[in-house]
């Protein structure tokens, strides 16, 4: 009897062992299950990537092959992995799997580029500019903005509405470039606006206009326009050179008290017109040193000749006439100049402080007539008022062009050209002008 009881106990133990072995999944099952889950996750990411490509494809472009919805594809995998697949599919539908397009770079990508000291910079208090900065510029948002602006400016046939939209886009592009350059290179400057920052700005209260004077960038004719807007004259043709520069018909912003300055800066349209720096420099040299001038020859010419000319004649030392372009460049780049800086060749970013004042309109001499007349219509100027084309100074001489500028700079060696470019580099960067010579870095 005891023997039969032991047999029955052994039989029961055997069934229990058999039952356990039947319900214990083998290792290969878990491996296949994990493999299936991993394949599902990979498949979902690949499908997200294909969806992204389809969304970013240009309009009208079709990809070959049939596509399935994500639910259908996940249903196929659910046959293999069961409820695990269904739960993962539900997560992807609820937004847990949401890949970022590789083309979407953070906005701070440009700002994270570290500045490296070590190159010349005109403003000793500003951040130094190096060859590395210039390389970064090629791939920066500034460069892309320049491309967009050039594309907008290249077309010649527009309706009035399209032309107005195009010029507005160009203005937005120019303002954005100035903001980005100021944020990158001048972020550490004081934001306090002093009378010095507004000393070159002329005020026209009727049309609420503030114009920053940049010599050799159309400033004489802009003063004529301001005088007509202010009611000082009926037409720009009536205003001669003396009335423009010496009769003091226009007020400057620094002549107002602090409250008057602040109010106008906040409510008036702030305007700045710029010019290619090297071309502006050559224009200033031709005007002040190659033409008779009772001020610039004795005040600037005499000390320049005295310091930079070997064996200068007594006549040259006495009159200051005949300064060469190379002598003028030596004076400009000398940190121990024998005579101070002048507004005609001072850098535009120093004259008008664009990082402090945030100009509403930035025009360029290269598109002067179009930019100026667009601005006049925007501020409600009289319909018969357009930007004039008078040439002050030496009216018989040809206007300084790119070809004339290249002729003058061909008199310099590579090192002198590089140093002149470094002197105006912030203007090149801020107002988005291209390098004038290939050998510049």
VENFENUR-V273922 format. One record per pair of residues at least 4 apart in sequence whose C-alpha atoms are under 7 Angstrom apart, sorted by the first residue. I is the first residue (numbers start at 1). GAP is how many residues later the second one is. D is the distance in whole Angstrom. If there is no record, write none. Layout:
I_GAP_D + I_GAP_D
This chain:
1_4_6 + 2_4_6 + 3_4_6 + 4_4_6 + 5_4_6 + 6_4_6 + 7_4_6 + 8_4_6 + 9_4_6 + 10_4_6 + 11_4_6 + 12_4_6 + 13_4_6 + 14_4_6 + 15_4_6 + 16_4_6 + 17_4_6 + 18_4_6 + 19_4_7 + 20_4_6 + 25_4_6 + 27_4_6 + 28_4_6 + 29_4_6 + 30_4_6 + 31_4_6 + 32_4_6 + 33_4_6 + 33_48_6 + 34_4_6 + 35_4_6 + 36_4_6 + 36_44_7 + 36_45_6 + 37_4_6 + 37_44_7 + 37_48_7 + 38_4_6 + 39_4_6 + 40_4_6 + 40_37_7 + 41_4_6 + 42_4_6 + 43_4_6 + 44_4_6 + 45_4_6 + 46_4_6 + 47_4_6 + 48_4_6 + 49_4_6 + 50_4_6 + 51_4_6 + 52_4_6 + 53_4_6 + 57_4_6 + 68_4_6 + 68_5_7 + 69_4_6 + 70_4_6 + 71_4_6 + 72_4_7 + 73_4_7 + 74_4_6 + 74_11_7 + 74_15_6 + 75_4_7 + 77_4_6 + 77_8_6 + 78_4_5 + 78_5_7 + 78_7_5 + 78_8_6 + 81_4_6 + 82_4_7 + 83_4_6 + 84_4_6 + 85_4_6 + 86_4_6 + 87_4_6 + 88_4_6 + 89_4_6 + 90_4_6 + 91_4_6 + 91_5_5 + 92_4_5 + 92_5_5 + 105_4_7 + 108_4_6 + 110_30_7 + 111_73_7 + 116_14_7 + 117_11_5 + 117_12_7 + 117_13_7 + 118_10_6 + 118_12_6 + 119_9_6 + 119_10_6 + 119_11_5 + 120_8_7 + 120_9_7 + 120_302_6 + 121_7_6 + 121_8_6 + 121_301_7 + 121_302_6 + 122_301_5 + 126_59_7 + 126_60_6 + 127_58_6 + 127_59_7 + 129_4_6 + 130_4_7 + 131_4_6 + 131_310_6 + 132_4_6 + 133_4_6 + 134_4_7 + 136_4_6 + 137_5_7 + 137_6_6 + 138_5_6 + 139_4_6 + 140_4_7 + 141_4_6 + 142_4_6 + 142_35_6 + 143_4_6 + 144_4_6 + 145_4_6 + 145_28_6 + 146_4_6 + 146_286_7 + 147_4_6 + 148_4_6 + 149_4_6 + 149_21_5 + 149_24_7 + 150_4_6 + 152_14_6 + 158_4_6 + 158_5_5 + 159_4_6 + 160_4_6 + 161_4_6 + 162_4_6 + 163_4_6 + 164_4_6 + 165_4_6 + 166_4_6 + 167_4_6 + 168_4_6 + 169_4_6 + 170_4_6 + 171_4_6 + 171_190_6 + 171_191_7 + 172_4_6 + 173_4_6 + 174_4_6 + 174_188_7 + 175_4_6 + 176_4_6 + 177_4_6 + 177_253_6 + 178_4_6 + 178_252_5 + 178_253_7 + 179_4_6 + 180_4_6 + 181_4_6 + 181_249_6 + 182_4_5 + 182_5_6 + 182_173_6 + 183_4_5 + 191_165_6 + 193_4_6 + 193_163_7 + 195_4_6 + 195_59_5 + 197_155_7 + 197_156_6 + 198_55_6 + 198_56_6 + 199_53_7 + 199_54_6 + 199_55_5 + 200_12_6 + 200_13_6 + 200_151_7 + 200_152_7 + 201_9_6 + 201_10_5 + 201_11_4 + 201_12_6 + 201_51_6 + 201_52_6 + 202_8_6 + 202_9_5 + 202_10_6 + 202_48_7 + 202_49_6 + 202_50_4 + 202_51_6 + 203_6_6 + 203_7_5 + 203_8_7 + 203_47_7 + 203_48_6 + 203_49_6 + 203_50_6 + 204_4_6 + 204_5_5 + 204_6_6 + 204_22_6 + 204_26_6 + 205_4_6 + 206_24_6 + 207_172_6 + 208_60_5 + 208_61_6 + 209_59_5 + 209_60_5 + 209_61_6 + 210_58_6 + 210_59_6 + 210_60_5 + 210_61_6 + 211_59_6 + 211_60_5 + 211_61_6 + 212_59_6 + 212_60_5 + 212_140_6 + 213_6_6 + 214_5_6 + 214_59_7 + 214_60_7 + 214_134_7 + 215_4_6 + 215_128_7 + 215_129_5 + 216_64_6 + 216_67_7 + 216_68_6 + 216_128_7 + 217_56_7 + 217_57_6 + 217_58_6 + 217_148_6 + 218_4_6 + 219_4_6 + 220_4_7 + 220_24_7 + 221_4_6 + 221_167_6 + 221_169_7 + 222_4_6 + 223_4_6 + 223_21_6 + 224_4_6 + 224_12_5 + 224_15_7 + 224_20_6 + 225_4_6 + 225_11_6 + 225_162_7 + 226_4_6 + 227_4_6 + 227_5_5 + 227_6_6 + 228_4_6 + 228_5_5 + 228_6_6 + 228_7_6 + 228_8_7 + 229_152_7 + 236_152_7 + 239_4_6 + 239_5_7 + 240_4_6 + 241_4_6 + 241_151_7 + 242_4_5 + 242_5_7 + 243_4_5 + 253_8_6 + 256_4_5 + 256_5_6 + 257_4_6 + 258_4_6 + 259_4_6 + 260_4_6 + 261_4_6 + 262_4_6 + 263_4_6 + 264_4_5 + 269_91_6 + 270_89_5 + 270_90_5 + 270_91_6 + 271_88_6 + 271_89_6 + 271_90_5 + 271_91_6 + 272_87_7 + 272_89_6 + 272_90_5 + 272_91_6 + 273_89_6 + 273_90_4 + 273_91_5 + 273_92_7 + 274_89_6 + 274_90_5 + 274_91_6 + 275_5_6 + 275_89_6 + 275_90_5 + 276_4_6 + 276_157_7 + 277_4_6 + 277_147_7 + 277_150_7 + 278_4_6 + 278_127_7 + 279_4_6 + 279_121_7 + 279_122_7 + 279_123_7 + 279_126_6 + 280_4_6 + 281_4_6 + 281_64_6 + 282_4_6 + 282_123_6 + 283_4_6 + 283_117_6 + 284_4_6 + 284_60_6 + 284_61_7 + 285_4_6 + 286_4_5 + 286_5_7 + 287_4_6 + 287_106_7 + 288_5_6 + 288_8_6 + 289_7_7 + 289_8_7 + 289_33_7 + 289_34_6 + 293_4_6 + 294_4_7 + 295_4_6 + 296_4_5 + 296_5_6 + 297_4_4 + 297_5_7 + 297_22_7 + 297_23_5 + 297_24_6 + 298_4_5 + 298_21_6 + 298_22_5 + 300_4_6 + 300_39_7 + 301_4_6 + 301_19_4 + 301_20_6 + 301_22_6 + 302_4_6 + 302_15_5 + 302_16_7 + 302_17_7 + 302_18_4 + 303_4_6 + 303_35_6 + 303_36_7 + 304_4_6 + 304_23_7 + 304_27_6 + 304_34_7 + 305_4_5 + 305_7_7 + 305_12_7 + 305_15_7 + 305_18_6 + 306_11_6 + 308_19_6 + 312_4_7 + 312_5_7 + 313_4_6 + 314_4_6 + 315_4_6 + 316_4_5 + 316_5_6 + 323_4_6 + 323_5_7 + 324_4_6 + 325_4_6 + 326_4_6 + 326_86_7 + 327_4_6 + 328_4_6 + 329_4_6 + 330_4_6 + 331_6_6 + 341_5_7 + 342_4_6 + 346_4_7 + 346_5_7 + 347_4_6 + 347_77_6 + 347_80_7 + 348_4_6 + 348_79_6 + 349_4_5 + 349_5_6 + 349_78_6 + 353_4_6 + 354_4_6 + 354_5_6 + 363_5_7 + 363_8_6 + 364_4_6 + 367_4_6 + 368_4_6 + 369_4_6 + 369_18_6 + 370_4_6 + 371_4_6 + 372_4_6 + 372_15_6 + 373_4_6 + 373_13_6 + 373_14_6 + 374_4_6 + 375_4_6 + 376_4_6 + 376_5_5 + 377_4_6 + 381_4_7 + 391_4_5 + 400_4_6 + 400_5_7 + 401_4_6 + 402_4_6 + 403_4_6 + 404_4_7 + 405_4_6 + 406_4_6 + 412_4_6 + 412_5_6 + 413_4_6 + 414_4_6 + 415_4_6 + 416_4_6 + 417_4_6 + 418_4_6 + 418_22_6 + 419_4_6 + 420_4_7 + 421_4_6 + 424_4_6 + 425_4_6 + 426_4_6 + 427_4_6 + 428_4_6 + 428_5_5 + 428_6_7 + 429_4_7
